[in-house]
Amino acid sequence: MIGPRARGPFGLTCRRCLRVATMPTVLAALLTLLLATLLRQDLATAGEAPGAMSTWLALPVFVAALTCACSALVFWPTFTDRRPGADWVTRLQRGRLRGNGAVIGAALCMQGLLCLPLAVLLLPALGAPATANAHFALEPPSLPTLEQHQRHLTFAGPGVACTELQLRPLAAAPEGPLQPSRLAVWADGVPLTTLEISFVQTGQLVRVPFQATIIGQLELELLDGNVPLFFPRGAVVVVAAAGHSRLGNGLLAMLLAIVPTFLALAVGCLCGVAAAIPTVLTVVASLLFLQMLGGLGPLGPALLSVMRGQWLGSATLFPSCLPSLLVGCVAMIVAMLLRTRPRR
């Protein structure tokens, strides 16, 4: 016997989304594996590209989000205007949103459920690192430039054990005949490495591995050379020694993938107060495309970090989702207020 909760908007929408979205998500995942297999040899000959597969990984996540969102809003009669059966649901369904809040929650839950196998199976198949490490971008000083008149820069460290330093400064034109700028690195007054660190061009990445060391303060010293180096935020990164599982990192990425869907459905719920299905479908699909594949949301950077072995728990992606969550909540509140007004 099916209980009342299973016959409510949440349970009914869950079954509907699962039935509609499962097969397209599976097909998109298989297409991703096929394309990854065909392109793997080209990527291997082109050199190391740890994040090259992040775009293909975004494809099945986008398909899961799009099919869940669209099937939910088409299924529930009160989500859009001028739907058959909406008057009956309005009389029977309690709540100011007439069940739309539960419908949105069901679509988000089903998207998360469909994305779980993607994190478990697709990440190893696409070559994501088995472990993920926290990456800390050190805050630069007020004048983050190494040149002849300023040979020392000091950065506050994360205070945890680290095993690698990544330097990617911006370089200016040399002052005279080109002489590569050589640096020395100090951690709390102790030389961090004996390897030679030199820069001749802008954006050059230098990785400095070292024994696990707790870094409270990091100092860069210009030994010689005439290439001025500028270190903005993100140019000095230290990698923590503690490793995290690939599965946990993938689950965090799939959690971030729910944020664009919530925003799209919340705005669609607001538009549905006076718009019919074609308009709301266009709004929801456009918002999902722009956020997930267009680079405006957190999914692209999150998947890129996962494929590079960067732990998402230490990244700034979760705080960057607050504006999207705030806009979605405001849209839901406005939709709730408009739906409670009597129609003439």
C-alpha positions in Angstrom: 0.0 0.0 0.0 1.4 3.4 -0.9 1.4 5.9 2.0 0.2 9.5 1.8 3.7 10.9 1.5 4.4 8.7 -1.5 1.3 10.2 -3.2 2.3 13.7 -2.4 4.1 16.1 -4.6 7.6 15.1 -3.4 7.1 11.3 -3.9 5.3 11.6 -7.2 7.9 14.0 -8.6 10.7 11.7 -7.4 9.3 8.8 -9.3 8.6 10.9 -12.4 12.1 12.4 -12.5 13.7 9.0 -11.9 11.7 7.4 -14.7 12.4 10.2 -17.2 16.0 11.2 -16.4 17.7 7.8 -15.8 18.1 6.7 -19.4 19.3 10.1 -20.8 21.9 10.3 -18.0 23.2 6.8 -18.6 23.5 7.5 -22.4 25.3 10.8 -21.7 27.7 8.9 -19.4 28.4 6.3 -22.0 29.0 9.0 -24.6 31.4 10.6 -22.2 33.3 7.3 -21.8 33.4 6.8 -25.6 34.7 10.3 -26.3 37.3 10.0 -23.5 38.6 6.8 -24.9 38.9 8.3 -28.4 40.6 11.4 -27.2 42.9 9.9 -24.6 45.6 9.1 -27.1 45.6 12.6 -28.5 45.8 14.0 -24.9 48.7 11.7 -24.1 50.7 12.8 -27.1 49.9 16.5 -26.4 51.4 16.2 -22.9 50.0 16.2 -19.4 46.5 17.7 -19.2 44.9 16.6 -15.9 41.8 18.8 -16.3 41.2 18.1 -20.0 38.4 15.7 -19.2 36.4 18.1 -17.0 34.3 19.3 -19.9 33.2 15.8 -20.8 32.4 15.0 -17.2 30.1 18.0 -17.1 28.0 16.6 -19.9 26.2 13.8 -18.0 25.8 16.1 -15.0 24.1 18.7 -17.2 21.9 16.1 -18.8 20.8 14.8 -15.3 20.0 18.3 -14.1 18.2 19.3 -17.3 16.0 16.2 -17.5 15.1 16.3 -13.8 14.3 20.0 -13.8 12.2 19.9 -17.0 10.3 16.7 -16.1 9.4 18.1 -12.7 8.0 21.4 -13.9 6.1 19.7 -16.7 4.7 17.1 -14.4 3.3 19.3 -11.6 0.2 21.3 -12.7 0.7 24.4 -10.6 4.3 25.0 -11.6 3.3 27.1 -14.6 0.2 29.1 -15.6 -2.8 27.8 -17.6 -2.3 24.1 -16.9 -5.1 21.5 -16.9 -5.7 20.2 -13.4 -4.1 23.2 -11.7 -7.5 24.2 -10.1 -7.9 20.8 -8.5 -4.4 20.8 -7.1 -4.8 24.3 -5.8 -7.9 23.2 -3.8 -6.3 20.0 -2.5 -2.6 21.0 -1.9 -1.7 22.8 1.3 1.0 25.4 1.5 1.4 28.8 -0.2 3.5 27.4 -3.0 0.9 24.7 -3.8 3.5 21.9 -3.7 6.1 23.6 -5.9 8.6 23.7 -3.1 8.4 19.9 -2.6 8.6 19.5 -6.4 11.8 21.5 -6.6 13.2 19.5 -3.6 12.4 16.2 -5.3 14.1 17.3 -8.6 17.2 18.3 -6.6 17.2 15.0 -4.7 16.8 12.9 -7.9 19.6 14.8 -9.6 21.9 14.1 -6.7 20.9 10.4 -6.8 21.6 10.2 -10.5 25.0 11.9 -10.1 26.2 9.5 -7.4 27.2 6.8 -9.9 29.0 9.5 -12.0 31.2 10.3 -9.0 31.8 6.6 -8.3 32.4 5.3 -11.8 33.2 8.1 -14.2 35.9 9.8 -12.1 38.3 6.8 -12.1 37.5 6.1 -15.8 38.4 9.6 -16.8 41.7 9.6 -14.9 41.0 11.7 -11.9 43.7 11.3 -9.2 43.1 8.8 -6.5 43.7 11.3 -3.8 43.0 15.0 -3.5 45.0 17.5 -1.6 44.0 20.9 -0.3 45.5 23.8 -2.2 46.0 27.1 -0.3 46.5 30.3 -2.3 48.6 32.6 -0.1 47.5 36.2 0.3 50.1 38.5 -1.3 51.5 41.6 0.5 50.5 45.1 -0.5 53.3 45.4 -3.0 53.8 41.8 -4.3 56.7 42.6 -6.7 60.3 41.2 -6.7 62.8 43.4 -8.5 66.1 45.1 -7.9 64.7 47.5 -5.4 62.6 45.0 -3.5 64.2 41.6 -3.1 62.0 40.0 -0.4 58.3 39.1 -0.2 56.6 37.6 2.8 53.4 35.5 2.8 51.4 34.2 5.7 51.4 30.3 5.5 48.4 28.1 6.1 49.9 26.6 9.3 49.5 23.0 8.2 52.0 20.5 6.8 52.6 21.0 3.1 54.7 19.1 0.5 54.7 21.3 -2.6 55.0 24.9 -3.6 53.6 26.2 -6.9 54.7 29.5 -8.2 53.2 31.2 -11.3 54.2 34.9 -11.3 53.6 37.5 -13.9 56.8 38.8 -15.5 57.5 42.3 -16.9 60.1 43.3 -19.4 63.7 42.8 -18.2 65.7 45.8 -17.2 68.5 45.4 -19.7 69.8 42.2 -21.3 67.7 39.2 -20.3 68.9 37.5 -17.2 66.5 34.9 -15.6 65.4 35.9 -12.1 66.5 33.2 -9.6 64.7 32.9 -6.3 65.3 31.3 -2.9 62.4 30.1 -0.8 62.3 30.2 3.0 59.8 28.7 5.4 59.9 30.2 8.9 63.5 31.2 8.3 64.7 27.8 7.1 65.5 27.1 3.4 62.6 25.2 1.9 64.5 23.6 -1.0 68.0 23.5 -2.6 66.5 23.3 -6.1 67.1 26.2 -8.5 64.0 28.3 -9.1 64.2 30.7 -12.0 61.7 32.6 -14.2 62.1 34.1 -17.7 58.5 34.6 -18.9 55.2 35.5 -17.6 52.8 32.8 -16.4 55.6 30.2 -16.1 54.7 27.5 -13.6 57.4 26.2 -11.3 56.6 23.3 -8.9 58.8 23.0 -5.8 58.4 19.6 -4.0 59.8 19.3 -0.5 59.6 17.2 2.7 56.4 17.7 4.7 56.8 21.0 6.5 54.4 23.1 8.6 54.6 26.6 7.0 53.7 29.5 9.2 55.5 32.1 7.1 56.8 31.9 3.6 59.5 34.2 2.2 60.6 34.7 -1.4 64.0 36.2 -2.0 65.4 37.4 -5.4 68.9 36.2 -5.7 69.8 37.6 -9.1 68.4 38.4 -12.5 66.6 41.4 -14.0 63.1 40.1 -14.8 60.6 41.8 -12.5 58.1 39.3 -11.0 54.6 40.2 -9.9 52.8 37.8 -7.5 49.0 38.5 -7.4 46.6 36.3 -5.5 46.8 32.7 -6.8 50.4 33.0 -7.9 51.8 31.4 -4.7 50.0 28.1 -3.8 51.1 25.5 -1.3 49.7 22.0 -1.4 48.8 20.2 1.9 50.3 16.9 2.7 47.1 15.3 4.0 45.2 13.5 1.2 41.5 13.0 0.8 39.6 10.4 -1.2 38.6 10.9 -4.8 35.1 9.8 -4.0 34.6 12.4 -1.3 35.9 15.1 -3.7 33.5 13.9 -6.4 30.6 14.0 -4.1 31.4 17.6 -3.1 31.4 18.5 -6.8 28.0 16.8 -7.3 26.7 18.8 -4.3 27.8 22.0 -6.0 26.0 20.9 -9.2 22.7 21.1 -7.3 23.1 24.9 -6.8 22.5 25.9 -10.5 19.4 23.6 -10.7 18.0 25.2 -7.6 18.5 28.7 -9.0 17.0 27.7 -12.4 13.9 26.1 -10.8 13.4 28.9 -8.3 13.4 31.5 -11.1 11.2 29.1 -13.2 8.7 28.9 -10.3 8.6 32.7 -10.2 8.1 33.0 -14.0 5.4 30.3 -13.8 3.1 32.6 -11.8 2.1 34.2 -15.1 4.0 32.3 -17.8 3.1 29.0 -19.6 5.2 25.9 -20.0 7.2 26.9 -23.2 8.4 30.1 -21.6 9.3 28.5 -18.2 11.1 25.6 -20.0 13.2 28.1 -22.0 14.1 30.1 -18.9 15.1 27.0 -16.9 17.1 25.4 -19.8 18.9 28.6 -20.5 19.9 29.2 -16.9 21.1 25.6 -16.6 23.1 25.8 -19.8 24.8 29.1 -18.8 25.6 28.0 -15.3 26.8 24.4 -16.1 28.3 24.6 -19.6 28.7 28.3 -20.1 31.1 28.9 -17.3 28.9 31.1 -15.1 28.4 28.7 -12.3 30.5 26.7 -9.8 30.3 23.3 -11.7 33.1 24.0 -14.2 35.7 25.1 -11.7 34.7 22.3 -9.3 35.1 19.5 -11.9 38.4 21.0 -13.0 39.6 21.0 -9.4 38.5 17.3 -9.0 40.3 16.3 -12.2 43.5 18.1 -11.0 43.4 16.5 -7.5 42.5 19.6 -5.7 40.4 19.1 -2.5 37.1 21.1 -2.8 36.7 21.3 0.9 39.5 23.9 1.1 38.4 25.8 -2.1 36.4 29.1 -2.2 33.7 27.6 -4.4 31.2 27.0 -1.7 31.2 30.6 -0.5 30.9 31.7 -4.1 27.5 29.8 -4.3 25.9 32.1 -1.7 24.8 34.7 -4.3 23.0 32.0 -6.3 21.4 30.6 -3.2 20.3 34.0 -2.1 18.8 34.9 -5.5 17.0 31.5 -5.6 15.5 32.0 -2.1 14.3 35.5 -3.0 12.7 34.2 -6.2 10.9 31.5 -4.1 9.7 34.0 -1.6 8.4 36.4 -4.3 6.7 33.4 -6.0 5.1 32.4 -2.7 3.7 35.9 -2.2 2.4 36.2 -5.7 0.7 32.8 -5.6 -1.2 33.6 -2.5 -2.8 36.7 -4.0 -6.3 36.1 -5.2 -6.7 36.2 -9.0 -9.3 38.4 -10.6 
